Amino acid sequence: MSPVLQTHGLVRRFGGFVATDNVDLSVAPGARHALIGPNGAGKTTLINLLTGYLEPSAGRVELMGRDVTRMPQHERVRLGLVRTFQINQLFMDMTVLESVALAVSERRGLGTRWWQPLSARGEVIDEAASILERLKLLSDALETTRNLAYGRQRLIEIALALALQPKVLLLDEPAAGVPTGESQELFETIAQLPRDVTILLIEHDMNLVFRFAERISVLVSGALLIEDTPEVIAHHPRVKEVYLGEAHV
């Protein structure tokens, strides 16, 4: 099957510093793919290049076989490439349902009718509720976002992303700052998303990565060291040396 997301010789320089060094990344349709590496390896820079937040110094990005290298962020979202951030980007004073309904409204082109009460937009509410149910958030639908535990807030951000109907979902450290028990629940919920949503994630918790990912790409100093199955990655001498340590032998 052709990759749903692919890079060719992707380079990003900041002056004399090479943050992304000739990266060839390939993500298959329906994949559960993780991007790992030491701090400063260039993981978030690569995500920023994929989404159009940064422009590459060289190379190209392809989404479903289409060259999107110079395409702005909002156009990539329209084509189905959606991300979350390491730090929550939420509407803290809205209820969970209001937040997701707003995202659904924007995708449907109804954003200019924000003044209408939610009760007047039945289809929007139904879709938002369906997303919340999928992520086990329906019981929190009428709660104000800021009142929820941080792990629940991370799920809300994923709900906002799903409201945009992504084909490829990029998750930047979804478990960052989330207590261990909540992070396990978070990843179990992510793992249950339908296979028509391809997932590429950055995550530092290797226990979560090895339980979730089917393919893992390892970045070191901006370059792609290896891309393989979790079993191969766990026993790769160079990966253990630069990142995993002997705990994963």
N, C-alpha and C positions, 0 to 999 in steps of 0.2 A: 504494500500500500504506500502511496505517496505521502511524504511527511505533511502534517497540517501546519507546522511551523518549522522554519529552517533558516540558518544563517550561512553565509559563504564569506570566509576570510574577513570576518568582522573585526574592525580595529577602532579603538577610541583613544585618542591622545589628549592629555591636558598639558600643553606645553611640551616639555621633554619627557613627561611621564606617560607610559603606555598602560592604561587601565584595562583595556581589552585587547588581547594580542592574537589576531588572526584566528578567531574562533569559528569553527564549523560545528554548529549544533543542529541536531535533527530530532524532532519530536513527532512521534507517530499519532495518528488519529485515535482518540480514546485512551491515550497513555496516562499513566500515573508516574510522572517523571520528576525526579528531584535534582536540584542543582546545589552542590555542596562545595565547601572549600574553606580554608582559613580566613580569618578576618583580613580584609584588604585584598582578597583574591579577585575582586571585580564582579561579584555576583549581582549586586544591585545595579551597578553600571550596565551590565548586560541586560537586565530586565528593563532598564530605562531606554536602552537602544531598541529592544524589541517593541516597546510600546510607543516609541516616538517622542518620549520626553527628552531624549538626547539624539542628536544626529551623529552617525558614525564618521570617523576620519577616512575610513576606507571599508570596502565590502558592502554586502547587501543583506536585507531581511526579506524573506518570502513568507506570506501567509496564504495557505491553501493554493500554492503555486503562483501566487501573484506577487510581484515585486512591490513592496510597500515601504521601501527604504526612505523615501522622501515624503511619505504620506503623513499628514498631521495626526495627532493622537485621536481626535474625535472621529476621524474617518476610519481608523483602525478599530475603534470601538464599534462603529456601525457595521464593520465587516465581521465582528465577532471576537475580537481580541480585547479582553477585559482583565484588569488587575486589581488586587488589593494592596495595601501599603503596610509597612512594618509598624507604623503608628496609625492608630484608628483615624479614619476620616468620616465622622458620624454627625448626625443632627441630634445633639444631646438633649435638647428640650422637646423633641417630638416623641410621640409614642413609637413603638417598634412598627406597628401597622402603618402609621402615617409616613414614616421614613421610606418603607419599602413601596408603599403606594405612590409616593412622589417619584421614585425611580422608575416605576412601571409607567406612570403618566408621561414622564420625559421621553421614554423609549417609544411610546405610542404617539408622540407629538402633541400631547395634551398639556404641556407645561404652561402654556399661556392661560390655561383655565384653572390655575392653582387656587383661585378665589372660591371656586365651587366647593361646597362641603363634600367630604368623602362619600357620604351617603348617596350623593347624586351620581356617583361613578361606580355602579355595581360591578361591571366587568373588571375594572381596575382593582377593586377590593377583593374580588374572588381570586384574581391572579396573585395578588400580594399574599393573601391567606394561604394559597396553595404552596407558595415558596416557603413561608414560615413553617407550614406543616412538614415540608420535606426536610427542613433543618431542625425540627423539633423545637421550634420557637413559638408555636401558636399559643401556648399558654401564657406567653409574655406579650401578646399582641397589643394590649392596651396599657402596658407599662411604659413609663417614661424611660428613654434609653439610658440616661445617666444613673438611674437607680439600679441597673442590672450589674451583676458580677462581670468582671472583665472578660472571662471566657465567653459569656453570652454576648457581650458586645462584639467580640471577634466574629462570632457567628452572624451577627447583624450585618457586619461589613460584607461577609460572603453573600448574605441574602441580597444586599444592594447590588452586588456584582451579578448575581443570578437574574435579577430583575431586568438586566440588559440583554438577556438571552445569549450568553457567550458561547462560542464554539471552542475557544481556548481561554482558560482561566489561569492567570498567573498569580500565585499566592506568595507574597514576600513575608516570610517568617510569621505564619499565621498563629503560632503558639508563643510568640515573644511576649514575655510578661505574664503568661497564663500559668496558674498553679498546676502542678503535675496532674492531679486528678481531673481537672477541667480540660487540660490539653489532650489527654487520652480520649475523653468524650468528644472533643472538638474534631480530632482526626478520625474517629469512628464515624462521625457524621459526614465529614468530607469524603471518606471512602465510599459512602453509600450514594454519592451523586451519580446520576446516570452516565453511561459511557459515551453519550453524544457530547459530553463536555470533557475535553482534553484538559488535563491539569499538569502544569509545570510549577513546582514550588521550590522556594529557598527555605531551608530549615537547619538550625544548628543542633537540635536534639536528635542524635543519631539513632536512638532507640525508636523514635517515632518514624524517622526516615526509612529505616530498614523494615519496619512493619508495614509501611504504606506504599513505598515506591516499587515499581517493577523494573525501572531503568534509572540509573544514577549517572550524572555527569559531574566530574570533579574539576574545578577550576583551581589553578595555582598560579599566582603572579599574573593573573589576567589571561592565561592560556589554558586550553582544555587539555588536561593530563590524560584522562581516560573517560570513556562512556561505556557502561556495561551493566550487567545484572547486579543486584545487591550482593549475591554470593561472591562474585568475582571481585567487586569493589572491597568487600570486607577483608579479603585475603591478599590484596594487591600490596606488595612490599613498599612501593613508593607512596601509595595513599596512606598506609599506616605510618610511614615515616613523617610525612608532612602534615597529617591531619588527624587520623583516627587514634593513633597510639596503640599500645599493645592490648588495651582493654577489648578491642574488637578482633583479636587474633582468632 
